[in-house]
C-alpha cells in the first residue's frame, strides 16, 4: 500500500509557473514508477508525465519543454514543475504510483491548477 499526498496547486496567470509535490508513504518509494495525471473539465484523465525508478521520464506532447518531472528518493517525493502555463493546462492534477514489480495502482486526492488572468 502507498499513500500519496499532493500539494502546490493554485491559481496562476498565463505564462506563470507552479511546482506540484507528491509525498509518498507506506512502501518502498524507489520501487515505483511515479506519474502525474490531469483531468480537465469535460475531458478524460490523461497522463502528463512519468518517471521510473531509474529516472527515465516521459511526457505528453502538449507539455514537452514546459513541464519537468523529478523525484527525490531520499524524501519519498515526486515533483512536477509547470512553466509557461496556458489556460488549457487548467485541471485537477493527480499523483500516481505503480510498482515496477508486481501489481498495484495508487492515487492521490488531486490538486487543482487554474491558469487564468
Secondary structure in CASP SS format (residue, H / E / C, confidence):
PFRMAT SS
TARGET T0000
AUTHOR 0000-0000-0000
METHOD secondary structure of the structure
MODEL  1
X C 1.00
X C 1.00
X E 1.00
X E 1.00
X E 1.00
X E 1.00
X E 1.00
X C 1.00
X C 1.00
X E 1.00
X E 1.00
X E 1.00
X C 1.00
X C 1.00
X C 1.00
X C 1.00
X C 1.00
X E 1.00
X E 1.00
X E 1.00
X E 1.00
X E 1.00
X E 1.00
X E 1.00
X E 1.00
X C 1.00
X C 1.00
X C 1.00
X H 1.00
X H 1.00
X H 1.00
X E 1.00
X E 1.00
X E 1.00
X E 1.00
X E 1.00
X E 1.00
X E 1.00
X E 1.00
X C 1.00
X C 1.00
X C 1.00
X C 1.00
X C 1.00
X C 1.00
X E 1.00
X E 1.00
X E 1.00
X E 1.00
X E 1.00
X E 1.00
X C 1.00
X C 1.00
X C 1.00
X C 1.00
X C 1.00
X E 1.00
X E 1.00
X E 1.00
X C 1.00
X H 1.00
X H 1.00
X H 1.00
X C 1.00
X C 1.00
X C 1.00
X E 1.00
X E 1.00
X E 1.00
X E 1.00
X E 1.00
X E 1.00
X C 1.00
X C 1.00
X C 1.00
X C 1.00
X E 1.00
X E 1.00
X E 1.00
X E 1.00
X E 1.00
X E 1.00
X C 1.00
X C 1.00
X C 1.00
X C 1.00
X H 1.00
X H 1.00
X H 1.00
X C 1.00
X E 1.00
X E 1.00
X E 1.00
X E 1.00
X E 1.00
X E 1.00
X E 1.00
X E 1.00
X E 1.00
X C 1.00
X C 1.00
X C 1.00
X C 1.00
X C 1.00
X C 1.00
X E 1.00
X E 1.00
X C 1.00
X C 1.00
X C 1.00
X E 1.00
X E 1.00
X E 1.00
X E 1.00
X E 1.00
X C 1.00
X C 1.00
END
